Amino acid sequence: MRAVVYQGPNDIQVQQVEDPRLEDPTDVIVRITTTAICGSDLHMYEGRTVAEPGIVFGHENMGVVEEVGSGVASVRKGDRVCLPFNIACGFCRNCLAGNTGFCLTVNPGFAGGAYGYVGMGPYKGGQAEFLRVPFADFNCLQLPRGEEHEDDFAMLADIFPTGYHATELAHVSPGETVAVYGAGPVGLMAAYSAMLRGASEVFVVDKVADRLRLAEEIGAIPIDFSKSSAPEQIQERTDGGTDKGIDAVGYQATVSGGEEQPAVVLNDLIETVRPTGTLGVVGLYLPNDPGAPSEDAQQGKLLINIGRYFEKGLRMGSGQANVKSYNRHLRDLIIAGRAEPSFVVSQRKPLDEAADAYARFDRREEGYSKVVLTP
């Protein structure tokens, strides 16, 4: 089959790789109909992780079941399914507690597994024609058959649940004000989710005009941090800052001049959110970053203004989304016409054009807010 294979920094190629096969009775094989490029894929693409050449990318996947293992009970050939980026067993201590992003079974020695991502187990990604899905009864989200809502449902694999998870970590409640740093796909989903939860005002901070325009189109208030301090802009429009804050940027954050400062968003949020407020951090932070601007940052050690954080009595939740905690509810909102997360999708490209799509998405080109690929 054809698949997107990492060659090295800024170099991916669509190559022929071995077809997946059933390895355990609980597996299924899915024919991929839609797979997406995620902002977190760019960390690997840019060489900012310890990823080795040969990884098949792709953790945002959906498609139609083609083969079914003998131990699968609820999934049938022909079912249309979306796959959470977290691979989970469903029966370990963390899975039983709902923390499926931190499964203790699928990646021995580490809490959590995922398709096509460095350090997340031996699982190939779904930017390919076919994908092996382990523990299929637990991991497959059933979708209505057909082609309706294809782009909406594709967002259920990662960014819509992750954006919603950010609002859960921040405990966003009706009537509250929220600041979201980062207007990439996850940041836009976090802003959208905050509004679904009844936030009164949502500020979205970025400097890319195309992304800020999308934020404004869904009813958020765009804040361009290249013009002046984002915390100051938001504080001028609120009574001492927002109730809640969300980091949807992570460790490759930059200041307005383009210089990378890995802790800048966290520190800006500490200033933006009012005393006793809560932060939800879903922007990626890693313990190993070979391209970081300092030796400490290369080891995931950042200079956070903990004194100011403590002084203000802030709280913070962090970590990757437990997709299965949200994806069924969000699917049903889509089916009911209450949510349309596909507003972020700006490009649908054939798999063979993945290299060009990665390069353009990485450059934040206009019209490349979210790219989905069709194998």
Secondary structure, 3 states (H helix, E strand, C coil): CEEEEEEECCEEEEEECCCCCCCCCCCEEEEEEEEECCHHHHHHHCCCCCCCCCCECCCEEEEEEEEECCCCCCCCCCCEEEECCECCCCCCHHHHCCCHHHCCCCCCCCCCCECCCCCCCCCCCCCECEEEECCHHHHCEEECCCCCCHHHHHHHHCHHHHHHHHHHHCCCCCCCEEEEECCCHHHHHHHHHHHHCCCCEEEEEECCHHHHHHHHHCCCEEEECCCCCHHHHHHHHCCCCEEEEEECCCCCCECCCCCECCCHHHHHHHHHEEEEEEEEECCCCCCCCCCCCCHHHHCCCCCCCHHHHHHCCCEEEECCCCHHHCHHHHHHHHHCCCCCHHHHCCEEEEHHHHHHHHHHHHCCCCCCCCEEEEC
